[in-house]
């Protein structure tokens, strides 16, 4: 599936189309939406791809939400929320790639030259590189926002899982809460699961994990448009799914699954997806991520827990695994499917919480132990 950009006359925008064709599947979709916003801004400000300068791109990033000291022109995106830090980083990468591509076509080489900045390599850069000790510089993006590290993620309130399970209105909702809490799923991963992805008995035919597990597979054509962030390769051979991101499941997850399948799952469902809508005109159709978010939001308000978001379960899961593993970020990375242990350490790693050596040192200072 390839995404492109068209104008008001339904004609393909050649500059954007040539760039998006070189992007990977999934990336082209995200970049296409970001380019639509940027191309509209160019028209709004009277600029063009050929005439825009680097300072104009900096002003655009400020207009969509980046921090900037000083005026940056006319208001933009009035009435719409500014980009978050993650979206700003993606937009900066998109714009850099877009204008570097234009320079290869002989268009606006001056702005491309300004985007080819470099920086000194960090310790993490050297660790990732095969010959890190000889690194002298790394590519940089002058449009990218400053790096923010979330040291205190928002987690579930104490006892929220038990209350949500006890007061759930159906077996499907109990399964969703249990799977989010015990599996650390992203909401897109959970809503994107197919029944064939579930290997809930020991010794599954895939041979990749002896314990009960699921395979999280990236699919572009899901009927509910749920998409998996991690695009690990996978295959289905003789009806058996292998590959993808393998995630182990708990006994509670298996119990709630069979309860849901035996009592509520429609026998006539031909789409093969795990979560389905149970009410209204979409009954029997795959349940969307918005449906899961809405269910949790309403349940949180009913129980006076505040706003409950699916990702709060993932935060609590990561913190719980780190506590149980004595601060071992590699175990937490594999349990929750993060791309790197460094991400887990930066976001969830706190020595005063997860390091037993640190706690023992404090207890000794306080006189709590010999």
N, C-alpha and C positions, 0 to 999 in steps of 0.2 A: 504494500500500500504506500503510495507516494503522495505527499501533500504539496500544494503549490498555493500561489496567491493570485487572485484575479481582481480586476478593477470594476468600476461601476457598469461598464459595458460588457462584462463577463469575458474580457480578454485577459489572457495570461500575462502577468507582469514578468517579462523576460529576465530582468536582473535577479528577482527573487527566485524564479523557477530554476535558473542555472545553479544557484547556490544550494537550494534545497535538494536538488537531485544528487548532490555529493554527500548529503548527510545520511547517517544510519537510520534504519527504521525506528520510529519512536522519537528520535531527536528531530526529525523533519517536522513532525506534528507540533512539537513544542515551539520550535523556531518559527514555524509558519505563523502561529498566533502572535508571537512577539514581533515579527516583521510587519504584520498588518498594522499594529499599533504605531510602530516607528514610521512606516510609510505615510500613514495618516498625519502624523505630526509634521513630517517634512512638507506635506501639502499645506497644512495649517499655518506653518511659519513662512511659507513662500520659498522654501529651499528645495533642492533636488539632490539626487545621489551624486551628481557631478560637481555640485557647488558646495556641499556641506563640508565644514571644517571640523577639526578635532575638538575645538572649544564648543562647537554647536552640539556635538555628541555628548560632551560633558554636561551641557545645559539640558539636553534631553534626559539623561540619567537623573539629574536633579528634579526634573519635572515629573518623573514617574516614581520618585520616592527616595533617591539617594541623598545623603547629606551633602550640603553645598553651602559655602559661605559667600553670600552675595546674591544679587538678582540673577535670574536665569531666564527671563523673558515672560511671555504671556502664559496664563494658567493653562494647564493641560489635564485631561482626565477629570474634569469637574464633576463632582457627585460620585466618583468611583474611588475605591480604596487604593492607596498607593501600593506599589510592589513591596513585598517583604524582602528580607535580606537574601534569602535563597533565590527568589525570583529575580532580584537585581543582579546576582552573580550570573544567572543563566542568561539574562538579557545582555549583560556585558560580553559574555562569550559569544552570543549570537551576533551582536553588532561587529565585534572584532573579526569573526570569521566571514561575515557578509562583506565587509569593506576590503578585507584582504583578497577575497575572491574577485571583487570588482577590479582591484589593482592588477590581478593577473589577466584581466580582459582589457587592460589599458585605460580604466576609468578611475579618476581621482586617486592617483598614486601618492599624492601628498598626505592625505589622511591615513592611508595605509602605512606610510613611513612613520607617522606619529604613533601608530598602534603597535609598532614593533619594538616596544621597550623590553629591557631585560632587568633582572634582579639577581642578587646574590643567592646561591642555593642555601636552603635551610638544612638542618640535620635530618629532617624527614626526607627531603629530596635526595640526600646522599645515601640514605638507607634504602630507598626504593630503586636507585640506579645500580646497575651491575658494576660500573666503574665510578662509583660515587666520589672516590677520593680525588679524581681528576676533574670534577665538575668546577667550572669557573663562573658560569652564569646560567640563568633559567629564563624562559620567556615570561613576560609580565603583561598585564592588561591595565592600561591607565584608566579604563572606564569601570573597573571592578570596584565594588564597595570594600571598605575595610572589613577584615575578618572579625566575626563575632563568635565567641564561644559561649554556648549555653551551659552554664555551670549548674543551674538549678532548674531542671525541667519540671513542668507541671505534672504531678502524679495524681493518682486517684485518692480521694479522701479515705481515711481509715474506715475499714469495714464496708466500703462501697460495693465491692464485688458480691459479698454475701447478701446485702440488701437487694441488689439488682437481680440476683438469681432467685431469691425468695419471692420477689414481687413481680417477676416476669409474667406476662400474660399468656405466653405460649411456649412450647418446647423449642421452637426455632430461636426465640429471643434468649432463652436460657443457654442454648448452645452457643450463640454468638458471644455472650458475655464470658462464658467459660473458655472458649477458644481464644478470644482476645487476651484474657488474663493469663492462661497457661501456655499459650503458644507464642505470645509476643508478635502476633501478626499485624502488619499494616492493613488498613481497611480494604485497600485495593487487592491485596493478596488473598484475604478471606473471601471477598465477593467474587474473585476470579477463579476460585477452586471449582473443579469439575469432579464428579463422582469417581472417575477413573484415576484421579490424582491421589486418592486416599488409599493407603495400604495400612489398614488398621489391625492387621493380624501379624504375629511374629513370623519371620521367615518368608517375607513377600517375594514374589517371583522376580522383582527387579534386582534383587541381590545387593542392594546398596546400603541397606540398614537392617539389621536383624530384628530390631524392636519396631513397634508400630510407629508409622511416620506418614508424612504427606510430602508430595512433590509440588513445589510452587513453580509454575510454568508461565512464562510470558506469552500471552496470546493477544494479537491485535484485534481479532474479530469477535470478542465476547459480546453477546447480545446486550448485556447491561453496561457495556463500555468500561468495565473494571479492568485495570491494567496493573501489571506487576512491575515494580521499580527495577528489580534485579533481573537482567536479561540473560541468565545462565542457559546454555544450550540444553535441549531436552528432545526426546523422541518417544513415539508410541509404536511399539512393534508387537504384533500378535495380541493387541488389546492391553498391553502392559506398558505403563509410562515409566520412563527412567530419565535420569538427569534432572535439570532444574535445580532449585535450591531445596535440599532435603531438611525437613523440620520434624523433630520427634513430637509425639503427642502423649498426653497424660491419660491415665485411666478415666479421670473425670471427663475429659474431652470425648473419649470413646463412648462413655455411657450416655452423654447428652446427644451425641450423634445418632445412636441407635434409637433413642427415645423420639427424636425428631423424625427420623426416617419411618419408624413404625407407626407414628400417629398422625403426622401432618404432611409428609412429602407426597405430592400428587403422583399417582401411578402413571398418568398420561403425559407427564412432562417429557418432551422429546429433545430438549436442549442439553440435558445431561449435567447442568450446573448444580452446585450444592445448595445455595441459598435461593429461595423463591419467595415471591410475594404471596401472602395468604388471603388478602382481602381486596375488594374493589375490582375495577375493570382490568387490572394487571394481574389478577389472581393466576397463579401457576407460572408466571413469567419470572425470569431471573431477577433477584432483588438487587437494587442498585446501592452504591456507596452512600448516596444521599438518604436512602431509606434507612440504612444502619445508623447514620448520624442522627437522623430525626428520631428514631426509636430511643437511642441513648439520651438524647437531649430531653425528650419528654419524660423519660423515666427519672432522670436526674432532678428535674423540677418537681415531679410528684413526691419524690423521697426527700426533697429539700437538701440535695447534695450539691446544688449548684449546677453549672454547665459540665456535663460529662461528655468528653470527646473520645473517639476510638483510640487516638494516639496516646492518651493518658495511660491506657492499659500497657502499651509498649514501654513507656517510661518506667512504670512500676515493675514490669517484668525484668527489664535490664538491671534495675537497682536490686531486685530480689536475687537475681542470678549472681551478681557481683558479691553480694553479702554472703551467699552460700558458698561461693568459690573462693572466698578469701581475697577478693580483689583481682582475680585472674581475668584480665580483659579478653584473652584469647578464648576462654570458655564462653564468656558472655557473647562474644562476636559470633561464634559458631551456633550458639543456642538461639540467637535472635536474627541471624542472617545479615549482620552489618558487613559493610565492605572491608573494614579494617578495624583492628583492635585499637588503633590510635583514636578513632572516632569515639569508641566506647569510653576510653580513658578520659578524653577531653570533656565529654558531656556528662558522664555519670561517675567518673572516678574521683572519689574524695578520700583522702588518707584517713581522716577522722572517722569515716563510716566503714570503709571496706578493708582497711589494713589492720589485721590483728596484732602485728608487731607494734604499730603505732599506738593502738589501744593499750597494749601491755605496758608500753613505756609510760604512758600517762598514768595508768593505775599504780605503777611503781613510784612515780613522783608524788602521787597523791597519798601514798601509803596504803593503798587498797590491797596490795599483795606484797609478799616478801621479796 
